[in-house]
Amino acid sequence: MIEDNVKQILAKLPPGVTLVAAAKTRTPDEILRAIAAGITVIGENYIQEAREAFAAIGKKAAWHFIGRLQKNKVKRAVEIFDMIETVDSMRLAERINRSCAALGRTMPVLIEINSGREPQKAGVLPEEAEDLLREMSTLEHISVRGLMTMGPRFGDPEEARPYFKRTKDLFDQLGKEKLANAEMRVLSMGMSNTYNTAIEEGANMVRIGTRIFGEREKK
Ligand SMILES: *Cc1c(COP(=O)(O)O)cnc(C)c1O
């Protein structure tokens, strides 16, 4: 099941698009099955869950943090993750920078954009992204690699298209800036029900959970 799902998605993914398996609530055994079928990047939302999965699986895949990172968990996050996709404030960036400096490493990050301008959602507003990018480029232990967005949830993926388009426009605009420690290479957008639309609009990283692992149990 998991194996077939991964193979089917990978077979149809255009070249240059990276598939992140969004693994929240999944067991290490389920994650290992996805890796065996060709998954190379695991996305995790919760630090404790990620630590348990990482302890069981280790470096068989790359690990991306895709959840809301609480400031008191930054230190533990930088020990595990290869990329943090959800940086949306200078305060958080500074924390990551400090923890990485202590470990003598640099963290690749994406800036999360609140493309739907939803008050309850994470992410920086599109018009504030440029200032944040400039500020973040002064941090030596952070390397900005691109943008990530969730966008509002819709039943119909067509309704998500304008938010992906807007984020791609921003990605192109910010890509013209010549800044230290910053470049626009990765555009992470699209989930199980929207990833094809996101790819049409320029995503080169998609984060898929349900389509790989099945429905999540409601808590
Ligand atoms: C859960 C999650 C996904 C995947 O969602 P599905 O609808 O299960 O594919 C993608 N991105 C983030 C940030 C998530 O939390």
The ligand as an SDF file (V2000), in Angstrom:
LIG
                    3D

 15 15  0  0  0  0  0  0  0  0999 V2000
    0.4960   17.2540    7.0980 C   0  0  0  0  0  0  0  0  0  0  0  0
    1.2350   18.2170    6.2550 C   0  0  0  0  0  0  0  0  0  0  0  0
    1.3700   18.0210    4.8740 C   0  0  0  0  0  0  0  0  0  0  0  0
    0.7480   16.8580    4.1380 C   0  0  0  0  0  0  0  0  0  0  0  0
   -0.6510   16.9060    4.1860 O   0  0  0  0  0  0  0  0  0  0  0  0
   -1.5130   15.7980    3.4400 P   0  0  0  0  0  0  0  0  0  0  0  0
   -2.7830   16.4810    3.1330 O   0  0  0  0  0  0  0  0  0  0  0  0
   -1.6680   14.6680    4.3920 O   0  0  0  0  0  0  0  0  0  0  0  0
   -0.7700   15.3990    2.2200 O   0  0  0  0  0  0  0  0  0  0  0  0
    2.1130   18.9590    4.1670 C   0  0  0  0  0  0  0  0  0  0  0  0
    2.6770   20.0140    4.7550 N   0  0  0  0  0  0  0  0  0  0  0  0
    2.5650   20.2390    6.0720 C   0  0  0  0  0  0  0  0  0  0  0  0
    3.2150   21.4320    6.6660 C   0  0  0  0  0  0  0  0  0  0  0  0
    1.8280   19.3510    6.8600 C   0  0  0  0  0  0  0  0  0  0  0  0
    1.7190   19.5910    8.1760 O   0  0  0  0  0  0  0  0  0  0  0  0
  1  2  1  0
  2  3  1  0
  2 14  2  0
  3  4  1  0
  3 10  2  0
  4  5  1  0
  5  6  1  0
  6  7  2  0
  6  8  1  0
  6  9  1  0
 10 11  1  0
 11 12  2  0
 12 13  1  0
 12 14  1  0
 14 15  1  0
M  END
$$$$
